[in-house]
Amino acid sequence: MSPVVKQGVVQLLYATFLHNSEVIALFLGIVLSLVFLLRKPKRVYVFFLIGFSLLLLRFEYLKHIVDPLQKQTVGVVVTEEGYFRTKRWLDVFFNDLVPLGLYILGWGGIFIGLFLAGERKKGKNGKKTRDS
């Protein structure tokens, strides 16, 4: 393989990584959560899995799903011209509320998992236990 082709492949891989780094990180979080969950089932890992999955769903929703879904819904709900208020509420719902809800629920799941992980390390008197 010539050096120009090698450089092109490296640049392609690097650009692909930069473009999808958030998806890759969230997917790794999902895979690690699944591995830990299958190895030793705990509520903590379930919350991590739910959190990472909702954050990945939010990313894909904003990137691929929101525009066609919004256009389809507006086309079905608003059949005549002039319903600007209804269009605006649908716009707020699909572009603002759904992504915000997925973001809050995703990070909420991760933080609940972290909180539960920290609580498992404490005993009844607030002291750390050896293996809880």
MODELLER restraints for C-alpha pairs under 7 A, 6 or more apart:
rsr = mdl.restraints
at = mdl.atoms
rsr.add(forms.Gaussian(group=physical.xy_distance, feature=features.Distance(at['CA:23:A'], at['CA:56:A']), mean=6.50, stdev=0.5))
rsr.add(forms.Gaussian(group=physical.xy_distance, feature=features.Distance(at['CA:26:A'], at['CA:52:A']), mean=5.74, stdev=0.5))
rsr.add(forms.Gaussian(group=physical.xy_distance, feature=features.Distance(at['CA:26:A'], at['CA:56:A']), mean=5.99, stdev=0.5))
rsr.add(forms.Gaussian(group=physical.xy_distance, feature=features.Distance(at['CA:29:A'], at['CA:52:A']), mean=6.13, stdev=0.5))
rsr.add(forms.Gaussian(group=physical.xy_distance, feature=features.Distance(at['CA:30:A'], at['CA:49:A']), mean=5.45, stdev=0.5))
rsr.add(forms.Gaussian(group=physical.xy_distance, feature=features.Distance(at['CA:30:A'], at['CA:52:A']), mean=5.73, stdev=0.5))
rsr.add(forms.Gaussian(group=physical.xy_distance, feature=features.Distance(at['CA:30:A'], at['CA:53:A']), mean=6.46, stdev=0.5))
rsr.add(forms.Gaussian(group=physical.xy_distance, feature=features.Distance(at['CA:33:A'], at['CA:45:A']), mean=5.52, stdev=0.5))
rsr.add(forms.Gaussian(group=physical.xy_distance, feature=features.Distance(at['CA:33:A'], at['CA:48:A']), mean=6.13, stdev=0.5))
rsr.add(forms.Gaussian(group=physical.xy_distance, feature=features.Distance(at['CA:33:A'], at['CA:49:A']), mean=5.32, stdev=0.5))
rsr.add(forms.Gaussian(group=physical.xy_distance, feature=features.Distance(at['CA:34:A'], at['CA:49:A']), mean=6.81, stdev=0.5))
rsr.add(forms.Gaussian(group=physical.xy_distance, feature=features.Distance(at['CA:36:A'], at['CA:45:A']), mean=6.67, stdev=0.5))
rsr.add(forms.Gaussian(group=physical.xy_distance, feature=features.Distance(at['CA:37:A'], at['CA:45:A']), mean=5.53, stdev=0.5))
rsr.add(forms.Gaussian(group=physical.xy_distance, feature=features.Distance(at['CA:37:A'], at['CA:46:A']), mean=6.96, stdev=0.5))
rsr.add(forms.Gaussian(group=physical.xy_distance, feature=features.Distance(at['CA:44:A'], at['CA:113:A']), mean=4.52, stdev=0.5))
rsr.add(forms.Gaussian(group=physical.xy_distance, feature=features.Distance(at['CA:44:A'], at['CA:116:A']), mean=6.08, stdev=0.5))
rsr.add(forms.Gaussian(group=physical.xy_distance, feature=features.Distance(at['CA:44:A'], at['CA:117:A']), mean=6.21, stdev=0.5))
rsr.add(forms.Gaussian(group=physical.xy_distance, feature=features.Distance(at['CA:45:A'], at['CA:113:A']), mean=6.86, stdev=0.5))
rsr.add(forms.Gaussian(group=physical.xy_distance, feature=features.Distance(at['CA:47:A'], at['CA:109:A']), mean=4.94, stdev=0.5))
rsr.add(forms.Gaussian(group=physical.xy_distance, feature=features.Distance(at['CA:47:A'], at['CA:110:A']), mean=6.04, stdev=0.5))
rsr.add(forms.Gaussian(group=physical.xy_distance, feature=features.Distance(at['CA:47:A'], at['CA:112:A']), mean=6.75, stdev=0.5))
rsr.add(forms.Gaussian(group=physical.xy_distance, feature=features.Distance(at['CA:47:A'], at['CA:113:A']), mean=5.15, stdev=0.5))
rsr.add(forms.Gaussian(group=physical.xy_distance, feature=features.Distance(at['CA:48:A'], at['CA:109:A']), mean=6.09, stdev=0.5))
rsr.add(forms.Gaussian(group=physical.xy_distance, feature=features.Distance(at['CA:48:A'], at['CA:110:A']), mean=4.96, stdev=0.5))
rsr.add(forms.Gaussian(group=physical.xy_distance, feature=features.Distance(at['CA:48:A'], at['CA:113:A']), mean=5.77, stdev=0.5))
rsr.add(forms.Gaussian(group=physical.xy_distance, feature=features.Distance(at['CA:50:A'], at['CA:106:A']), mean=6.84, stdev=0.5))
rsr.add(forms.Gaussian(group=physical.xy_distance, feature=features.Distance(at['CA:50:A'], at['CA:109:A']), mean=6.24, stdev=0.5))
rsr.add(forms.Gaussian(group=physical.xy_distance, feature=features.Distance(at['CA:51:A'], at['CA:105:A']), mean=6.79, stdev=0.5))
rsr.add(forms.Gaussian(group=physical.xy_distance, feature=features.Distance(at['CA:51:A'], at['CA:106:A']), mean=3.85, stdev=0.5))
rsr.add(forms.Gaussian(group=physical.xy_distance, feature=features.Distance(at['CA:51:A'], at['CA:107:A']), mean=5.80, stdev=0.5))
rsr.add(forms.Gaussian(group=physical.xy_distance, feature=features.Distance(at['CA:51:A'], at['CA:108:A']), mean=6.87, stdev=0.5))
rsr.add(forms.Gaussian(group=physical.xy_distance, feature=features.Distance(at['CA:51:A'], at['CA:109:A']), mean=4.42, stdev=0.5))
rsr.add(forms.Gaussian(group=physical.xy_distance, feature=features.Distance(at['CA:51:A'], at['CA:110:A']), mean=5.08, stdev=0.5))
rsr.add(forms.Gaussian(group=physical.xy_distance, feature=features.Distance(at['CA:52:A'], at['CA:106:A']), mean=6.17, stdev=0.5))
rsr.add(forms.Gaussian(group=physical.xy_distance, feature=features.Distance(at['CA:54:A'], at['CA:102:A']), mean=5.81, stdev=0.5))
rsr.add(forms.Gaussian(group=physical.xy_distance, feature=features.Distance(at['CA:54:A'], at['CA:106:A']), mean=4.86, stdev=0.5))
rsr.add(forms.Gaussian(group=physical.xy_distance, feature=features.Distance(at['CA:55:A'], at['CA:102:A']), mean=6.50, stdev=0.5))
rsr.add(forms.Gaussian(group=physical.xy_distance, feature=features.Distance(at['CA:55:A'], at['CA:103:A']), mean=6.02, stdev=0.5))
rsr.add(forms.Gaussian(group=physical.xy_distance, feature=features.Distance(at['CA:55:A'], at['CA:106:A']), mean=5.14, stdev=0.5))
rsr.add(forms.Gaussian(group=physical.xy_distance, feature=features.Distance(at['CA:58:A'], at['CA:99:A']), mean=5.79, stdev=0.5))
rsr.add(forms.Gaussian(group=physical.xy_distance, feature=features.Distance(at['CA:58:A'], at['CA:102:A']), mean=5.72, stdev=0.5))
rsr.add(forms.Gaussian(group=physical.xy_distance, feature=features.Distance(at['CA:58:A'], at['CA:103:A']), mean=6.71, stdev=0.5))
rsr.add(forms.Gaussian(group=physical.xy_distance, feature=features.Distance(at['CA:66:A'], at['CA:94:A']), mean=6.48, stdev=0.5))
rsr.add(forms.Gaussian(group=physical.xy_distance, feature=features.Distance(at['CA:66:A'], at['CA:95:A']), mean=6.96, stdev=0.5))
rsr.add(forms.Gaussian(group=physical.xy_distance, feature=features.Distance(at['CA:70:A'], at['CA:94:A']), mean=6.45, stdev=0.5))
rsr.add(forms.Gaussian(group=physical.xy_distance, feature=features.Distance(at['CA:74:A'], at['CA:87:A']), mean=6.61, stdev=0.5))
rsr.add(forms.Gaussian(group=physical.xy_distance, feature=features.Distance(at['CA:120:A'], at['CA:132:A']), mean=5.81, stdev=0.5))
rsr.add(forms.Gaussian(group=physical.xy_distance, feature=features.Distance(at['CA:121:A'], at['CA:128:A']), mean=5.42, stdev=0.5))
rsr.add(forms.Gaussian(group=physical.xy_distance, feature=features.Distance(at['CA:121:A'], at['CA:129:A']), mean=5.86, stdev=0.5))
rsr.add(forms.Gaussian(group=physical.xy_distance, feature=features.Distance(at['CA:121:A'], at['CA:132:A']), mean=5.88, stdev=0.5))
rsr.add(forms.Gaussian(group=physical.xy_distance, feature=features.Distance(at['CA:122:A'], at['CA:128:A']), mean=4.30, stdev=0.5))
rsr.add(forms.Gaussian(group=physical.xy_distance, feature=features.Distance(at['CA:122:A'], at['CA:129:A']), mean=5.76, stdev=0.5))
rsr.add(forms.Gaussian(group=physical.xy_distance, feature=features.Distance(at['CA:123:A'], at['CA:129:A']), mean=5.58, stdev=0.5))
